Amino acid sequence: MLVPLTRQKFEQIIPFIATGSQYKYYWGKFSNFLQRLLISVVTVVVILLVQILFKLDFGLILVFGVFGAFFWLWYPVLQASLRNAKCRRFKYSGFFRGRVIDWWITDKLTGKQETVNNKGELVIIENREKRINLELGDDTGFIVEFDAPLRPAHKAIARGQIAEMVVMSNSPDLGSIEEFSNIYIPNRNLWISDYPLVRQDFFNEVSLRLREGQQKRPRRRPPQGQGDRRAEKQRDREDDDRY
């Protein structure tokens, strides 16, 4: 099932400014923090040298100095916001609900390191990361593959489970899907992602409305006449309403 989303709801689900979880993602490891901190220190030193050599306006130097001194703090916000902006540039979006068709584990090469062993020989060490791969689909034939870093919680994933996500496109009918968000498994309250793209509160709001709508919707009876066919067409138009 693929339900179109309004632009307002889409921009709520994928925020413009980084959320706490997105900030944490780009905060990175301690080594990443040290790199940003080093850049901040070098920036402040360069600004002070420029001030001494060229006698620039102190107010302007102060602004740039503060901006550079806190580079280590605000740069993760910028990284996450730019990544969000890449998804928000798509004109149309939809809420997808399907099932897990299949899943499997793979190794992904994340980098290489060159070192020298005790014999003085050059040794190349490959850094690999285990990733979970999911194949999702629905009754319409829509199929998508998704991969993310493997986590212990992923042991709860099974074939046939309901899976939800937001898809993005530049086609009004969503006929060509160009990007999609992280995946949510409702019955396990499990998020599968590399980057936490969506705001979970707004995402869960749409998910709950769709579930409630399916539960309240009466079963359709086979059309027996012209009046029944008209009623069925009316229900079809209601199904196409945007959330």
Beta strands, then each sheet from edge to edge (+ up, - down):
strand 1: 2-4
strand 2: 92-116
strand 3: 122-137
strand 4: 143-149
strand 5: 162-169
strand 6: 179-180
strand 7: 183-185
strand 8: 190-192
sheet 1: 1+ 2- 3+ 4-
sheet 2: 1+ 2- 5+ 6-
sheet 3: 7+ 8-
end
